């Protein structure tokens, strides 16, 4: 469904080209200082404008509808909305029958018997990640002092050198193509023992939320799949003091599904943007034939460029739900 969490619960609504998108946060404790200005720093990290991002320009101004009184959270559910402004719905008129490759157009039509809103991807759009970003702002305020986050884009199109990344972005923009990327989030200062084995291990809860981000196709913790090529003597993390600090961190800060007081390290693989300008072939339900398709509109060359803060927000939300 459209909800997540146990102690810290999220519920989202809205579509890309609807009037607004919104989120309800339940389980927010009372007495947290919160204003609409507190969201600006993280929302700015998600906005378009940099080379390789969509020309669609949304102001992304949060409107706190409930749960705050005189500058502090009340303990009641917190409701936040964002107006949609820069929409061009005509760009999506043909996709109800001529479905875009690797988009939710076809499967959404099947799931909701054609009643889904196809404009801008509707409820499946990356537009809704603005809500996760807002939830992350609140989640960070709910976490104990001393927990910090450092999130980086470690690769674009398989290239790690920033200059070569820019060259790749420009090349794909010229060719009407797109790129994927890898994002690493590192959270430090987490106490040991957070997590609820068996089914709510830290990895399970964090990965659940990360995979809700449109375009995320892979999640790994610590050494991840590289651990499968290592020996135990290489991968084990020796404990070096009473705090649980380890000499290495191959486990990424999680052992037995619980945090071990070392930095939590999670890496996320984001697929290439599915909306590309170059011609593709796809099935047209109206003609019952495979037809050529050119996708117009405004799209990111690489959605990973704006997704780092969303990944960070997802990790923060999961930790807020897991904290003891």
Secondary structure in CASP SS format (residue, H / E / C, confidence):
PFRMAT SS
TARGET T0000
AUTHOR 0000-0000-0000
METHOD secondary structure of the structure
MODEL  1
X C 1.00
X C 1.00
X E 1.00
X E 1.00
X C 1.00
X C 1.00
X C 1.00
X C 1.00
X E 1.00
X E 1.00
X E 1.00
X E 1.00
X E 1.00
X E 1.00
X C 1.00
X C 1.00
X C 1.00
X C 1.00
X C 1.00
X E 1.00
X E 1.00
X E 1.00
X E 1.00
X E 1.00
X E 1.00
X E 1.00
X C 1.00
X C 1.00
X C 1.00
X C 1.00
X C 1.00
X C 1.00
X E 1.00
X C 1.00
X C 1.00
X H 1.00
X H 1.00
X H 1.00
X H 1.00
X H 1.00
X H 1.00
X H 1.00
X H 1.00
X H 1.00
X H 1.00
X H 1.00
X C 1.00
X C 1.00
X C 1.00
X C 1.00
X C 1.00
X C 1.00
X C 1.00
X C 1.00
X C 1.00
X C 1.00
X C 1.00
X C 1.00
X C 1.00
X C 1.00
X C 1.00
X E 1.00
X E 1.00
X E 1.00
X E 1.00
X E 1.00
X C 1.00
X E 1.00
X E 1.00
X C 1.00
X C 1.00
X E 1.00
X E 1.00
X C 1.00
X C 1.00
X C 1.00
X C 1.00
X E 1.00
X E 1.00
X E 1.00
X E 1.00
X E 1.00
X E 1.00
X C 1.00
X C 1.00
X C 1.00
X C 1.00
X C 1.00
X H 1.00
X H 1.00
X H 1.00
X H 1.00
X H 1.00
X H 1.00
X H 1.00
X H 1.00
X C 1.00
X E 1.00
X C 1.00
X C 1.00
X C 1.00
X C 1.00
X C 1.00
X C 1.00
X H 1.00
X H 1.00
X H 1.00
X H 1.00
X H 1.00
X H 1.00
X H 1.00
X C 1.00
X C 1.00
X C 1.00
X C 1.00
X C 1.00
X C 1.00
X C 1.00
X H 1.00
X H 1.00
X H 1.00
X H 1.00
X H 1.00
X H 1.00
X C 1.00
X H 1.00
X H 1.00
X H 1.00
X H 1.00
X H 1.00
X H 1.00
X H 1.00
X H 1.00
X H 1.00
X H 1.00
X H 1.00
X H 1.00
X H 1.00
X H 1.00
X H 1.00
X H 1.00
X H 1.00
X C 1.00
X C 1.00
X C 1.00
X C 1.00
X C 1.00
X E 1.00
X E 1.00
X E 1.00
X E 1.00
X E 1.00
X E 1.00
X E 1.00
X E 1.00
X E 1.00
X C 1.00
X C 1.00
X E 1.00
X C 1.00
X C 1.00
X H 1.00
X H 1.00
X H 1.00
X H 1.00
X H 1.00
X H 1.00
X H 1.00
X H 1.00
X H 1.00
X H 1.00
X H 1.00
X H 1.00
X H 1.00
X H 1.00
X C 1.00
X C 1.00
X C 1.00
X C 1.00
X C 1.00
X E 1.00
X E 1.00
X E 1.00
X E 1.00
X E 1.00
X E 1.00
X E 1.00
X E 1.00
X C 1.00
X C 1.00
X C 1.00
X C 1.00
X C 1.00
X C 1.00
X C 1.00
X E 1.00
X C 1.00
X C 1.00
X C 1.00
X E 1.00
X C 1.00
X H 1.00
X H 1.00
X H 1.00
X H 1.00
X H 1.00
X H 1.00
X H 1.00
X H 1.00
X H 1.00
X C 1.00
X C 1.00
X C 1.00
X C 1.00
X C 1.00
X E 1.00
X E 1.00
X E 1.00
X E 1.00
X E 1.00
X E 1.00
X C 1.00
X C 1.00
X H 1.00
X H 1.00
X H 1.00
X H 1.00
X H 1.00
X H 1.00
X C 1.00
X C 1.00
X H 1.00
X H 1.00
X H 1.00
X H 1.00
X C 1.00
X C 1.00
X C 1.00
X E 1.00
X C 1.00
X C 1.00
X C 1.00
X C 1.00
X C 1.00
X C 1.00
X E 1.00
X C 1.00
X C 1.00
X C 1.00
X C 1.00
X C 1.00
X C 1.00
X C 1.00
X E 1.00
X E 1.00
X C 1.00
X C 1.00
X E 1.00
X E 1.00
X C 1.00
X C 1.00
X C 1.00
X C 1.00
X E 1.00
X E 1.00
X E 1.00
X E 1.00
X E 1.00
X E 1.00
X E 1.00
X C 1.00
X C 1.00
X C 1.00
X C 1.00
X C 1.00
X C 1.00
X C 1.00
X C 1.00
X C 1.00
X E 1.00
X E 1.00
X E 1.00
X E 1.00
X E 1.00
X C 1.00
X C 1.00
X C 1.00
X C 1.00
X E 1.00
X E 1.00
X E 1.00
X E 1.00
X E 1.00
X C 1.00
X C 1.00
X C 1.00
X C 1.00
X C 1.00
X C 1.00
X C 1.00
X C 1.00
X C 1.00
X C 1.00
X H 1.00
X H 1.00
X H 1.00
X H 1.00
X H 1.00
X H 1.00
X H 1.00
X H 1.00
X H 1.00
X H 1.00
X H 1.00
X H 1.00
X H 1.00
X H 1.00
X H 1.00
X H 1.00
X H 1.00
X H 1.00
X H 1.00
X C 1.00
X C 1.00
END
